[in-house]
């Protein structure tokens, strides 16, 4: 049986932090199975 982990990230000041977060997620891309971005409407 496979085990999966779920991680939720809440980013404050999205405009300021988006670049840094994107770089971190890109570095870990081979470990990430799926990504879903939800933005406040």
C-alpha positions as a Markdown table, in Angstrom:
| # | Residue | x | y | z |
|---|---|---|---|---|
| 1 | Unk | 0.0 | 0.0 | 0.0 |
| 2 | Unk | 1.4 | 3.4 | -1.0 |
| 3 | Unk | 1.4 | 6.3 | 1.4 |
| 4 | Unk | 0.9 | 9.8 | 0.3 |
| 5 | Unk | 1.5 | 13.1 | 2.2 |
| 6 | Unk | -0.5 | 16.2 | 1.6 |
| 7 | Unk | 0.9 | 19.6 | 2.3 |
| 8 | Unk | -1.0 | 22.9 | 2.4 |
| 9 | Unk | 0.8 | 26.2 | 2.1 |
| 10 | Unk | -0.8 | 29.5 | 3.0 |
| 11 | Unk | 1.1 | 32.4 | 1.6 |
| 12 | Unk | 0.8 | 35.9 | 3.0 |
| 13 | Unk | 1.8 | 38.8 | 0.7 |
| 14 | Unk | 1.4 | 36.7 | -2.3 |
| 15 | Unk | 2.8 | 39.3 | -4.7 |
| 16 | Unk | 6.0 | 39.6 | -2.7 |
| 17 | Unk | 6.5 | 35.9 | -1.9 |
| 18 | Unk | 5.3 | 34.2 | -5.1 |
| 19 | Unk | 8.7 | 34.1 | -6.8 |
| 20 | Unk | 10.5 | 32.6 | -3.8 |
| 21 | Unk | 7.8 | 29.9 | -3.3 |
| 22 | Unk | 7.8 | 29.1 | -7.1 |
| 23 | Unk | 11.6 | 28.6 | -7.0 |
| 24 | Unk | 11.3 | 26.2 | -4.0 |
| 25 | Unk | 8.5 | 24.2 | -5.6 |
| 26 | Unk | 10.4 | 24.0 | -8.9 |
| 27 | Unk | 13.5 | 22.6 | -7.1 |
| 28 | Unk | 11.3 | 19.9 | -5.6 |
| 29 | Unk | 9.3 | 19.2 | -8.8 |
| 30 | Unk | 10.3 | 15.6 | -9.0 |
| 31 | Unk | 8.8 | 14.9 | -5.6 |
| 32 | Unk | 5.5 | 16.7 | -6.3 |
| 33 | Unk | 2.7 | 14.6 | -7.9 |
| 34 | Unk | 0.1 | 17.4 | -8.2 |
| 35 | Unk | -0.3 | 21.1 | -7.5 |
| 36 | Unk | -3.4 | 23.1 | -7.1 |
| 37 | Unk | -3.4 | 26.9 | -6.6 |
| 38 | Unk | -6.4 | 28.5 | -5.1 |
| 39 | Unk | -6.6 | 32.3 | -5.0 |
| 40 | Unk | -8.9 | 34.6 | -3.0 |
| 41 | Unk | -11.6 | 35.9 | -5.3 |
